[in-house]
Amino acid sequence: MFDLTGRTALVTGAGQGVGRGIAKALASQGAKVAINDLFEERAAEAAAETEAAGGTAIAAAFDVSDYDAVVSGVARVEAALGPLDILVNNAGVPPGMGVGQFRESKPADWRKQIELNTYGVMNCSRAVVNGMCDRGHGRIVTISSGAGTVGIPLGVSAYGAGKGGGIAFMRHLAMEVAGNGVTANTVALGLIDNHTDPEVTAHMAKTVPVGFCARPEDIAPCVVYLVSDEARWMTGQTLQLNGGNVTT
Ligand SMILES: NC(=O)c1ccc[n+]([C@@H]2O[C@H](COP(=O)([O-])OP(=O)(O)OC[C@H]3O[C@@H](n4cnc5c(N)ncnc54)[C@H](O)[C@@H]3O)[C@@H](O)[C@H]2O)c1
């Protein structure tokens, strides 16, 4: 696809799902990958799977919504793999995340979403961006959601607010570092097949123009392109990767 040999990457929330697929894809293209997750065992299992497939990967458990934990986590990763060239801010679903109408919600529910989806992106970006600028090269990609760009009546307003904050932040970050060889882009996803209830997935798929929900392997190639050297002209963008669910 695109050669990432010699590059180092950190993918957050990569113990399962979309992030795990992205981490595996980056490793398959030659990058050395740190697999972050809140849960140590998930990160370790994903790193072992990536290594078994022939890649280089380490587990890096820390909470992206805790700035001090991020700074020390990134320091540990850089001591093990070398300076980070690539950051993929993928963590975005708080454990046990439920849905519910805003009118019945509490500030504690919103806080979790903003802390993970806005501050999590800012924390990790802040921890790596100065090194990237000093070295004159870096790639930051944030995995977001259509819920961050359009209103939907599914009870995800706080999640959407957190995602929207991340999207806006990424646009500004891109402008601030564009002259330093660092790009910053967002990929706003549509409906993903999370291997939960096949009936729910089949029902959701009916609302997707292409007729199916995405698998991690439908997302990862887009990220591989965005973090490649070839994507140096692509920055400040929010790509809608959603099977045709056109959003604005
Ligand atoms: N699943 C969907 O339908 C969908 C749709 C649109 C966008 N997205 C976005 O795609 C990304 C990946 O989603 P997914 O469905 O693969 O999620 P997932 O829940 O399957 O996996 C997310 C991982 O992130 C980890 N995580 C959660 N909080 C964390 C924290 N504070 N620090 C570190 N790790 C943390 C979790 O432990 C989990 O392993 C997220 O940003 C999500 O918002 C998902």
The ligand as a MOL file (V3000), in Angstrom:
LIG
                    3D

  0  0  0     0  0            999 V3000
M  V30 BEGIN CTAB
M  V30 COUNTS 44 48 0 0 0
M  V30 BEGIN ATOM
M  V30 1 N -18.4710 1.8420 16.3950 0
M  V30 2 C -19.0960 2.7490 15.6570 0
M  V30 3 O -20.2150 2.5390 15.1350 0
M  V30 4 C -18.4380 4.0880 15.4280 0
M  V30 5 C -19.0540 5.0060 14.6010 0
M  V30 6 C -18.4470 6.2350 14.3830 0
M  V30 7 C -17.2360 6.5190 14.9780 0
M  V30 8 N -16.6550 5.6150 15.8080 0 CHG=1
M  V30 9 C -15.3730 5.9890 16.4400 0
M  V30 10 O -14.3790 5.0530 16.0400 0
M  V30 11 C -13.4120 4.9100 17.0930 0
M  V30 12 C -13.2590 3.4270 17.4240 0
M  V30 13 O -14.5190 2.9220 17.7880 0
M  V30 14 P -14.7380 1.3650 18.0820 0
M  V30 15 O -16.1520 1.0810 17.7290 0
M  V30 16 O -13.6480 0.5590 17.4910 0 CHG=-1
M  V30 17 O -14.6200 1.3730 19.6960 0
M  V30 18 P -14.4600 0.1600 20.7090 0
M  V30 19 O -15.2950 0.5010 21.9110 0
M  V30 20 O -14.6550 -1.1600 20.0550 0
M  V30 21 O -12.9220 0.2640 21.1210 0
M  V30 22 C -12.4320 1.4250 21.7300 0
M  V30 23 C -11.2790 1.0750 22.6420 0
M  V30 24 O -10.8770 2.3100 23.2710 0
M  V30 25 C -10.5280 2.0240 24.6040 0
M  V30 26 N -10.6710 3.2370 25.4300 0
M  V30 27 C -11.8100 3.7750 25.9060 0
M  V30 28 N -11.5320 4.8330 26.6770 0
M  V30 29 C -10.1720 4.9640 26.6830 0
M  V30 30 C -9.2870 5.8570 27.3160 0
M  V30 31 N -9.7330 6.8470 28.1150 0
M  V30 32 N -7.9600 5.7060 27.1080 0
M  V30 33 C -7.4910 4.7050 26.3160 0
M  V30 34 N -8.2920 3.8200 25.7050 0
M  V30 35 C -9.6210 3.9470 25.8880 0
M  V30 36 C -11.5020 0.9490 25.0370 0
M  V30 37 O -10.9980 0.2320 26.1550 0
M  V30 38 C -11.6330 0.1000 23.7760 0
M  V30 39 O -10.7460 -1.0010 23.7660 0
M  V30 40 C -13.9200 5.7550 18.2460 0
M  V30 41 O -13.2970 7.0200 18.2360 0
M  V30 42 C -15.3940 5.8910 17.9560 0
M  V30 43 O -15.9540 7.0460 18.5520 0
M  V30 44 C -17.2070 4.3950 16.0360 0
M  V30 END ATOM
M  V30 BEGIN BOND
M  V30 1 1 1 2
M  V30 2 2 2 3
M  V30 3 1 2 4
M  V30 4 1 4 5
M  V30 5 2 4 44
M  V30 6 2 5 6
M  V30 7 1 6 7
M  V30 8 2 7 8
M  V30 9 1 8 9
M  V30 10 1 8 44
M  V30 11 1 9 10
M  V30 12 1 9 42
M  V30 13 1 10 11
M  V30 14 1 11 12
M  V30 15 1 11 40
M  V30 16 1 12 13
M  V30 17 1 13 14
M  V30 18 2 14 15
M  V30 19 1 14 16
M  V30 20 1 14 17
M  V30 21 1 17 18
M  V30 22 2 18 19
M  V30 23 1 18 20
M  V30 24 1 18 21
M  V30 25 1 21 22
M  V30 26 1 22 23
M  V30 27 1 23 24
M  V30 28 1 23 38
M  V30 29 1 24 25
M  V30 30 1 25 26
M  V30 31 1 25 36
M  V30 32 1 26 27
M  V30 33 1 26 35
M  V30 34 2 27 28
M  V30 35 1 28 29
M  V30 36 1 29 30
M  V30 37 2 29 35
M  V30 38 1 30 31
M  V30 39 2 30 32
M  V30 40 1 32 33
M  V30 41 2 33 34
M  V30 42 1 34 35
M  V30 43 1 36 37
M  V30 44 1 36 38
M  V30 45 1 38 39
M  V30 46 1 40 41
M  V30 47 1 40 42
M  V30 48 1 42 43
M  V30 END BOND
M  V30 END CTAB
M  END
